């Protein structure tokens, strides 16, 4: 029913959603594996960045519907916990102690959009298909979609995707700030790993920088005055560390 594969190379951890028979749909067990992989990354001080990708040219098609229980009571304990396992995995990726990049090829749909938005930066294929799609199948958005989409692409794009079920391709995603760059499909993962290699040169500094980044930008974000003081101690640490080399 799919798995999460973790690879560590040259200071960069790569998390692969591997269930290509259902275009890398997520199961609750895969959500739990993703959380465990994140724990592994955080416990390894040699890792300075992480890339999230999907196997065989597709990022993530959403939830694996083979695990759905049509008509089930969604408040029943096991069903509630299984849904929570998937949601927790998005949050855990978003709380990784290293800078994160989503390398998006093929499609990111539903839960796949949430996983993509959980990262700090996105590199997408020019022809990638990005679709929230919740309302299309009669579901209210979940996984904190409105919050994580809004902080990345703003109110207008979040409304278009979340309320009006609009699909966005990779080129448009880069235009509206939903992704840092749109590149040819064959270049997506190399581009993501090349970017990840930069913070991976100094994992300790990368971890401090991403902590400040997320705290200051939120949501909720910090005011400028508070951000100046928040950054100051860590910048002093980095200056002293730099001078000692």
C-alpha positions as CSV (number, residue, x, y, z in Angstrom):
1,X,0.0,0.0,0.0
2,X,3.0,2.3,-0.5
3,X,5.8,3.6,1.7
4,X,8.0,6.6,2.5
5,X,11.6,6.2,1.5
6,X,14.4,8.2,3.2
7,X,17.8,8.7,1.6
8,X,20.6,10.8,3.1
9,X,23.4,12.0,0.8
10,X,25.9,14.9,1.3
11,X,23.9,16.5,4.1
12,X,20.6,16.4,2.2
13,X,17.7,14.1,3.2
14,X,15.4,13.1,0.4
15,X,11.9,11.9,1.4
16,X,10.1,10.0,-1.4
17,X,6.4,9.2,-1.4
18,X,6.5,5.8,-3.1
19,X,3.2,4.4,-4.2
20,X,3.2,4.8,-7.9
21,X,0.4,2.4,-8.6
22,X,-2.0,5.1,-7.2
23,X,0.2,8.1,-8.3
24,X,1.7,8.2,-4.9
25,X,-1.5,8.5,-2.9
26,X,-1.0,8.7,0.9
27,X,-2.3,6.2,3.4
28,X,-2.5,6.7,7.1
29,X,0.5,4.2,7.5
30,X,2.5,6.3,5.1
31,X,1.6,9.4,7.2
32,X,3.1,7.6,10.2
33,X,6.2,6.6,8.2
34,X,6.6,10.2,7.1
35,X,6.5,11.4,10.8
36,X,9.1,8.7,11.7
37,X,11.4,9.8,8.8
38,X,11.2,13.4,10.0
39,X,12.2,12.3,13.5
40,X,15.2,10.5,11.9
41,X,16.2,13.7,10.0
42,X,16.0,15.9,13.0
43,X,18.1,13.5,15.1
44,X,20.9,13.6,12.5
45,X,23.0,16.8,13.0
46,X,24.8,16.1,9.6
47,X,21.6,16.8,7.7
48,X,21.1,20.5,6.7
49,X,18.2,20.4,4.2
50,X,15.5,18.1,3.0
51,X,13.8,17.5,-0.4
52,X,10.3,16.0,-0.6
53,X,9.5,14.2,-3.9
54,X,7.2,11.6,-5.4
55,X,8.3,8.3,-7.1
56,X,8.2,7.9,-10.9
57,X,7.4,11.4,-12.0
58,X,4.3,12.2,-9.9
59,X,4.4,14.2,-6.6
60,X,1.2,13.0,-4.8
61,X,-2.3,12.5,-6.0
62,X,-3.9,13.0,-2.6
63,X,-5.2,10.3,-0.2
64,X,-5.1,6.7,-1.3
65,X,-8.8,6.1,-1.7
66,X,-8.3,2.3,-1.3
67,X,-8.1,3.1,2.5
68,X,-11.3,5.1,2.5
69,X,-14.3,3.7,4.2
70,X,-17.4,5.1,2.4
71,X,-20.2,5.9,4.8
72,X,-18.0,5.4,7.8
73,X,-18.5,7.5,10.9
74,X,-15.7,10.0,10.7
75,X,-15.7,10.4,14.4
76,X,-15.2,6.7,15.1
77,X,-11.9,6.3,16.9
78,X,-9.8,4.4,14.3
79,X,-11.1,6.4,11.4
80,X,-10.5,9.7,13.3
81,X,-7.0,8.6,14.2
82,X,-6.1,7.5,10.6
83,X,-7.1,10.8,9.2
84,X,-5.1,12.5,11.9
85,X,-2.1,10.5,11.0
86,X,-2.1,12.0,7.5
87,X,-2.7,15.5,8.8
88,X,0.1,15.2,11.4
89,X,2.5,14.2,8.7
90,X,2.0,17.5,6.9
91,X,2.6,19.4,10.1
92,X,5.7,17.3,10.9
93,X,7.2,18.1,7.5
94,X,6.5,21.7,8.1
95,X,8.3,21.5,11.5
96,X,11.4,19.8,10.3
97,X,14.5,21.4,11.8
98,X,16.1,21.9,8.4
99,X,15.1,24.0,5.3
100,X,12.7,22.0,3.1
101,X,12.0,21.9,-0.7
102,X,9.2,20.2,-2.5
103,X,10.3,18.9,-6.0
104,X,6.9,18.7,-7.8
105,X,6.5,16.7,-11.0
106,X,3.3,15.4,-12.5
107,X,0.4,16.3,-10.2
108,X,-0.1,17.5,-6.6
109,X,-3.8,17.1,-5.7
110,X,-5.7,17.3,-2.4
111,X,-3.4,16.0,0.3
112,X,-0.6,16.3,-2.2
113,X,-1.1,20.1,-2.3
114,X,-0.9,20.2,1.5
115,X,2.3,18.2,1.5
116,X,3.8,20.5,-1.1
117,X,2.7,23.6,0.8
118,X,4.2,22.2,4.1
119,X,7.7,22.8,2.7
120,X,9.6,26.1,2.8
121,X,10.2,26.3,-1.0
122,X,8.8,24.7,-4.1
123,X,10.4,23.8,-7.4
124,X,7.7,22.6,-9.9
125,X,7.6,21.2,-13.4
126,X,6.4,23.7,-16.0
127,X,3.6,21.3,-16.9
128,X,2.8,20.2,-13.3
129,X,-0.9,20.1,-12.3
130,X,-1.7,21.6,-8.9
131,X,-5.2,21.2,-7.7
132,X,-6.8,21.4,-4.3
133,X,-9.9,19.7,-5.6
134,X,-11.7,19.2,-2.3
135,X,-15.0,20.8,-3.2
136,X,-15.0,18.9,-6.5
137,X,-15.4,15.7,-4.6
138,X,-17.8,17.1,-2.1
139,X,-15.3,17.6,0.8
140,X,-14.4,20.6,2.8
141,X,-10.7,21.3,2.6
142,X,-8.6,19.7,5.4
143,X,-5.1,19.6,6.7
144,X,-5.0,23.3,7.2
145,X,-5.1,24.0,3.5
146,X,-6.4,27.6,3.7
147,X,-3.7,28.6,6.2
148,X,-0.7,27.1,4.4
149,X,-1.9,28.1,1.0
150,X,-2.7,31.6,2.1
151,X,0.8,32.2,3.6
152,X,2.4,31.1,0.4
153,X,0.2,32.3,-2.5
154,X,-2.0,34.9,-0.8
155,X,-5.8,35.3,-0.5
156,X,-6.7,35.5,-4.2
157,X,-4.9,32.3,-5.3
158,X,-6.1,30.4,-2.2
159,X,-9.7,31.4,-2.9
160,X,-9.3,30.3,-6.6
161,X,-7.9,26.9,-5.6
162,X,-9.8,26.2,-2.4
163,X,-13.2,27.7,-3.1
164,X,-13.5,27.6,-6.9
165,X,-11.5,24.4,-7.6
166,X,-9.2,26.1,-10.1
167,X,-6.2,24.1,-11.4
168,X,-2.8,25.8,-11.6
169,X,0.0,24.6,-13.8
170,X,3.7,25.0,-12.9
171,X,4.3,28.2,-14.9
172,X,1.3,29.9,-13.3
173,X,2.3,28.7,-9.9
174,X,5.7,30.5,-10.2
175,X,3.9,33.6,-11.5
176,X,1.6,33.9,-8.4
177,X,4.2,33.0,-5.8
178,X,3.0,29.4,-5.2
179,X,6.5,28.2,-6.3
180,X,10.0,29.6,-6.5
181,X,10.6,28.3,-10.0
182,X,9.0,26.3,-12.8
183,X,11.5,24.3,-14.8
184,X,11.3,21.5,-17.4
185,X,10.1,18.3,-15.9
186,X,13.5,16.6,-16.3
187,X,15.2,19.3,-14.3
188,X,12.9,19.5,-11.3
189,X,14.7,17.2,-8.9
190,X,18.2,18.2,-9.9
191,X,17.2,21.9,-9.3
192,X,15.7,21.1,-5.9
193,X,18.8,19.2,-4.8
194,X,21.2,21.9,-6.1
195,X,19.3,24.4,-4.0
196,X,19.3,22.1,-1.0
197,X,23.0,21.6,-1.2
198,X,23.7,25.2,-0.2
199,X,22.2,25.1,3.4
200,X,23.5,21.5,3.7
201,X,27.0,22.9,3.7
202,X,26.5,24.1,7.2
203,X,23.7,22.1,8.9
204,X,23.9,23.9,12.3
205,X,23.5,27.3,10.7
206,X,20.8,26.1,8.4
207,X,18.8,24.8,11.4
208,X,19.0,28.1,13.2
209,X,18.2,30.2,10.1
210,X,15.1,28.2,9.3
211,X,13.9,28.4,12.9
212,X,14.1,32.2,12.7
213,X,12.5,32.2,9.2
214,X,9.4,30.3,10.3
215,X,9.0,32.1,13.6
216,X,9.2,35.5,12.0
217,X,7.0,34.9,9.0
218,X,4.4,32.7,10.9
219,X,1.6,32.5,10.7
220,X,1.3,34.5,12.8
221,X,4.3,36.6,11.9
222,X,6.4,38.9,14.1
223,X,6.5,42.6,13.8
224,X,9.7,44.1,12.5
225,X,10.8,45.5,15.9
226,X,10.4,42.1,17.5
227,X,12.0,40.3,14.6
228,X,15.2,42.5,15.0
229,X,15.5,41.4,18.6
230,X,14.6,37.8,17.9
231,X,17.3,37.5,15.2
232,X,20.0,39.3,17.2
233,X,21.2,36.5,19.6
234,X,21.4,33.9,16.8
235,X,23.2,36.3,14.5
236,X,25.7,37.0,17.3
237,X,26.2,33.2,17.7
238,X,26.8,32.8,14.0
239,X,29.3,35.7,13.9
240,X,31.3,34.3,16.8
241,X,31.3,30.9,15.2
242,X,32.3,32.3,11.9
243,X,35.2,34.3,13.4
244,X,36.5,31.2,15.2
245,X,37.0,29.3,11.9
